[in-house]
């Protein structure tokens, strides 16, 4: 599992990169042996063939989240897109700095 930020993770299996939204809550699940485990709750947002496409979808989802639930002028929409783009640059810059 790859944590992008507080809200987004990418889970990886042998076939896909799975984009998931962290719902910031936990749930209990009973296992076959009768024990109970606590698990984080995630919502799947898409399956991708490569990491680049999954990361692009994160950025698109962040923009969409910033624009939903309100009426915007074109100016405020563009401002929101710029803010999200700048936040995305900070996230990816931190990755590059940490790997150097």
BALOBA-1460 file (C-alpha; in Angstrom, 3 decimals):
// residues 100
<rec num="1" residu="x" x="0.000" y="0.000" z="0.000"/>
<rec num="2" residu="x" x="1.272" y="3.476" z="-0.917"/>
<rec num="3" residu="x" x="-0.036" y="6.435" z="1.083"/>
<rec num="4" residu="x" x="-0.296" y="9.549" z="-1.107"/>
<rec num="5" residu="x" x="-1.649" y="11.907" z="1.569"/>
<rec num="6" residu="x" x="-4.168" y="11.730" z="4.429"/>
<rec num="7" residu="x" x="-7.064" y="11.012" z="2.052"/>
<rec num="8" residu="x" x="-5.629" y="8.803" z="-0.693"/>
<rec num="9" residu="x" x="-3.794" y="5.512" z="-0.985"/>
<rec num="10" residu="x" x="-2.804" y="3.273" z="-3.858"/>
<rec num="11" residu="x" x="-2.997" y="-0.435" z="-3.176"/>
<rec num="12" residu="x" x="-1.025" y="-2.723" z="-5.450"/>
<rec num="13" residu="x" x="-1.774" y="-6.305" z="-6.411"/>
<rec num="14" residu="x" x="-0.338" y="-8.536" z="-9.117"/>
<rec num="15" residu="x" x="-2.645" y="-7.018" z="-11.762"/>
<rec num="16" residu="x" x="-3.538" y="-3.434" z="-10.820"/>
<rec num="17" residu="x" x="-2.842" y="-0.225" z="-9.020"/>
<rec num="18" residu="x" x="-6.024" y="0.372" z="-7.016"/>
<rec num="19" residu="x" x="-6.835" y="3.945" z="-6.042"/>
<rec num="20" residu="x" x="-8.659" y="4.142" z="-2.709"/>
<rec num="21" residu="x" x="-10.090" y="7.004" z="-0.666"/>
<rec num="22" residu="x" x="-9.445" y="6.780" z="3.072"/>
<rec num="23" residu="x" x="-12.763" y="7.321" z="4.849"/>
<rec num="24" residu="x" x="-11.000" y="7.994" z="8.183"/>
<rec num="25" residu="x" x="-12.935" y="5.407" z="10.137"/>
<rec num="26" residu="x" x="-12.515" y="1.807" z="11.205"/>
<rec num="27" residu="x" x="-14.801" y="-1.190" z="11.112"/>
<rec num="28" residu="x" x="-14.811" y="-4.558" z="12.861"/>
<rec num="29" residu="x" x="-14.815" y="-7.820" z="10.951"/>
<rec num="30" residu="x" x="-15.201" y="-11.323" z="12.311"/>
<rec num="31" residu="x" x="-12.688" y="-13.820" z="10.930"/>
<rec num="32" residu="x" x="-13.372" y="-17.504" z="10.225"/>
<rec num="33" residu="x" x="-11.655" y="-18.495" z="13.469"/>
<rec num="34" residu="x" x="-14.073" y="-16.290" z="15.442"/>
<rec num="35" residu="x" x="-11.601" y="-13.537" z="16.247"/>
<rec num="36" residu="x" x="-12.475" y="-9.924" z="15.478"/>
<rec num="37" residu="x" x="-10.144" y="-7.576" z="13.615"/>
<rec num="38" residu="x" x="-10.340" y="-3.813" z="13.221"/>
<rec num="39" residu="x" x="-9.786" y="-2.513" z="9.686"/>
<rec num="40" residu="x" x="-9.559" y="0.908" z="8.080"/>
<rec num="41" residu="x" x="-12.408" y="1.747" z="5.699"/>
<rec num="42" residu="x" x="-11.479" y="2.622" z="2.109"/>
<rec num="43" residu="x" x="-13.606" y="3.265" z="-0.978"/>
<rec num="44" residu="x" x="-12.199" y="2.030" z="-4.284"/>
<rec num="45" residu="x" x="-12.050" y="4.803" z="-6.872"/>
<rec num="46" residu="x" x="-10.484" y="2.947" z="-9.755"/>
<rec num="47" residu="x" x="-8.202" y="0.248" z="-11.097"/>
<rec num="48" residu="x" x="-5.214" y="1.272" z="-13.197"/>
<rec num="49" residu="x" x="-2.616" y="-0.538" z="-15.264"/>
<rec num="50" residu="x" x="0.214" y="1.727" z="-14.099"/>
<rec num="51" residu="x" x="1.161" y="4.083" z="-11.280"/>
<rec num="52" residu="x" x="1.200" y="7.189" z="-13.497"/>
<rec num="53" residu="x" x="-2.478" y="6.780" z="-14.402"/>
<rec num="54" residu="x" x="-3.428" y="6.183" z="-10.767"/>
<rec num="55" residu="x" x="-1.591" y="9.328" z="-9.658"/>
<rec num="56" residu="x" x="-3.207" y="11.396" z="-12.408"/>
<rec num="57" residu="x" x="-6.602" y="10.213" z="-11.158"/>
<rec num="58" residu="x" x="-5.718" y="11.355" z="-7.613"/>
<rec num="59" residu="x" x="-5.061" y="14.855" z="-8.928"/>
<rec num="60" residu="x" x="-8.331" y="14.832" z="-10.900"/>
<rec num="61" residu="x" x="-10.256" y="13.651" z="-7.835"/>
<rec num="62" residu="x" x="-8.696" y="16.429" z="-5.741"/>
<rec num="63" residu="x" x="-9.846" y="19.018" z="-8.307"/>
<rec num="64" residu="x" x="-13.326" y="17.493" z="-8.460"/>
<rec num="65" residu="x" x="-13.551" y="17.502" z="-4.656"/>
<rec num="66" residu="x" x="-12.648" y="21.189" z="-4.612"/>
<rec num="67" residu="x" x="-15.344" y="22.084" z="-7.145"/>
<rec num="68" residu="x" x="-18.291" y="19.966" z="-6.029"/>
<rec num="69" residu="x" x="-21.120" y="21.028" z="-3.743"/>
<rec num="70" residu="x" x="-21.082" y="24.680" z="-4.786"/>
<rec num="71" residu="x" x="-21.664" y="26.986" z="-7.708"/>
<rec num="72" residu="x" x="-18.481" y="28.566" z="-9.056"/>
<rec num="73" residu="x" x="-17.609" y="31.257" z="-11.526"/>
<rec num="74" residu="x" x="-14.995" y="30.338" z="-14.083"/>
<rec num="75" residu="x" x="-12.538" y="32.507" z="-12.146"/>
<rec num="76" residu="x" x="-13.069" y="30.672" z="-8.847"/>
<rec num="77" residu="x" x="-12.954" y="27.294" z="-10.623"/>
<rec num="78" residu="x" x="-9.617" y="28.160" z="-12.211"/>
<rec num="79" residu="x" x="-8.369" y="29.365" z="-8.807"/>
<rec num="80" residu="x" x="-9.376" y="26.033" z="-7.240"/>
<rec num="81" residu="x" x="-7.622" y="24.112" z="-10.019"/>
<rec num="82" residu="x" x="-4.462" y="26.177" z="-9.476"/>
<rec num="83" residu="x" x="-4.578" y="25.541" z="-5.707"/>
<rec num="84" residu="x" x="-4.933" y="21.800" z="-6.219"/>
<rec num="85" residu="x" x="-2.152" y="21.818" z="-8.810"/>
<rec num="86" residu="x" x="0.115" y="23.654" z="-6.370"/>
<rec num="87" residu="x" x="-0.743" y="21.194" z="-3.580"/>
<rec num="88" residu="x" x="-0.006" y="18.322" z="-5.986"/>
<rec num="89" residu="x" x="3.372" y="19.880" z="-6.791"/>
<rec num="90" residu="x" x="4.168" y="20.066" z="-3.067"/>
<rec num="91" residu="x" x="3.214" y="16.405" z="-2.599"/>
<rec num="92" residu="x" x="5.306" y="15.227" z="-5.517"/>
<rec num="93" residu="x" x="8.205" y="17.560" z="-4.641"/>
<rec num="94" residu="x" x="8.333" y="15.989" z="-1.167"/>
<rec num="95" residu="x" x="8.570" y="12.564" z="-2.798"/>
<rec num="96" residu="x" x="11.448" y="13.671" z="-5.002"/>
<rec num="97" residu="x" x="13.277" y="15.307" z="-2.084"/>
<rec num="98" residu="x" x="12.904" y="12.223" z="0.122"/>
<rec num="99" residu="x" x="14.184" y="9.886" z="-2.602"/>
<rec num="100" residu="x" x="17.261" y="12.035" z="-3.339"/>
